[in-house]
Amino acid sequence: MSEVNAQGDAEESGVTFEVKKVYTKDLSLETPNSPAVFTQEWEPDVNVQLHTGASQLDEQFFEVVLTVTVTAKLGDNTAYLVEVHQGGIFQIVGLPDEEMGPVLGSVCPGILFPYAREVVGDLVQRGGFQQMVLTPVNFDALYYQHVMENAKAAEEAENT
């Protein structure tokens, strides 16, 4: 049985995974139809989009950025548009290459999401709108969907 130290490292396997830094890389709030939007009945159509990206900083360190974009519309008018780029620096050592995709595409964004959710909620309230609470996200399912879409696209390209 492997021993796990305080950082969550599996000592026998030689794998290190540590969150070194979590930060807000960029954020914006747009309320293009204020103050008129505040005089309308509040039943918005809300659209949430997620995007993740990862880059290797050196042999051990990776930056993962989770982008959350929330658009709330009343009819054809945009009430608000919030975009948050939540970044993290992760130290990953000794992980097999075939496991890096799921870690960078699912585990790391899952760690960043609660921070991004808090920033989105704060920006929406500071904009004068009702509280916005983003529902939890299954990043494993999103990553798997992304892998399947890429595999299908590669297969279609191969057949043409």
N, C-alpha and C positions, 0 to 999 in steps of 0.2 A: 504494500500500500504506500502511495507516495505521501510525503509530508508537504503541507502547504504553509508557507511563511506568511508574515503579516501583510505583504503586498499581494497575496493570492498566487504566488509563484508555485508551480509544481516542481519541487526541487529535484526529484528523481528523473523527471522527464527533461529537465533543462529548459523548459519553456518559461519565458517571462512575459507577462502582460500587465502593464501598469498605465493608469491614466496619469499623465504628467501635468496636463493643463487643460482647463475648460474655459473658453472665452467667447464673447460675442464679437464676431469678426465684422459684421455689418448689420445695420437695421434701418428700417424706414417705415414711416406711417404717412399715408396720403389720405386726406379727406376732401376729395375734389368738389363735393357738392354740399359742403357745410357753409353756412348754418342751415340751409333749407332742409337738409336731410333730418335735422332734429325736430322739425315740425310735422313729420309724417309718422303714420302708424308704423311701429317697429316690428316688422315681420320679414327679416332679410332672407335672401337666398345666399347661403354661405358656401364657398368653394375653398377647399384646402388642398394644396399641392405640396408634395415632398420631393426633394432631390438630394442625393448624397454624392459626394465626391471624395476621393482619397488621393493623396500624393505622398511619395516616400521622401523624407527629408534627408535621411542618411541610412546607414545599415540597420539601425535599431529603431529609428523614430519615424512615425507616420502622422501626417495631418489628415484628419477627417473633418469635412464640413457638411453639416446638415442644413439645407435651405428649406424653410417653411414659408409658404406664401398663402395668405388668407385674404380672400376677396369677399366682401359682403355687399350685396346689391339689393336695392329696393326698386323693383321694376327694372327699367333700363339704366337707372342711376347708380353709380358706385357710391356706397356710403363710406367705405374705407377699404384700403388696401394696405396690408401689413406684410413686410418681408423681413425675415430674420435669418442671418447666416450664423449658425452656432458652430464654433470650431472646437476641436480638441486635438491635443498632441498625445499620442499613445506610443509607449515603448513596447515593442514586440520583438522578442528574441527567441530563436529556436523553434518557431512554428513552421511546420511543413508548408511548402508553397500551395498545395491544394487546399489548405485550411485558411489561407490568408484572405481569399475572396469573401467567404462568409463572415470572418471576423471584421474586416474593414467595411463590408456592405450591410452587416446586420447588427453585430454586437456593438460596435462603436457608435453607430447612429442611435441605437437603443439607449446607450448611456447619455448621449447628448440631448435626446428628445425632451426629457423633463425640464432641462434648462431652457430650451427653445420655447417650450410651452409656457413657461413662466414669463419670459420676455414678451411673447405675443400677447398674453393676457394683460400684462402691465401696460403695453403700448395702446391696446384697445381701450382700456379704462382711462388712460391719460388723454385719449382723443375724445373723451366725453360719451363713450358708448357703453352699453350694457356689457357685463362681464362675458368674456369669451374663454371657455374652457375647452381645449382640444381633447378629444377622446384618445385613449391609448392606441398605439399603433403596433401591429405585429410586423416588425422589420424582417423576421425570418421569412414570412410569407411574401413580403414585397421583394426580398432578395431572390427567392426561388422563382417568382414570377418573372423577374428581370432576366435571370439565367435562362429560363425556358423561352422567353421572347428572343433572346440573342441566339439560342440554339436553333430556333425555327427560322430566323432570318438567315443564319449561316447555311442551313439546309436548303432554303429557297434559292440562295445565291449560287450554291453548288449545283443545283438542278437546272439553272438557266444557262 
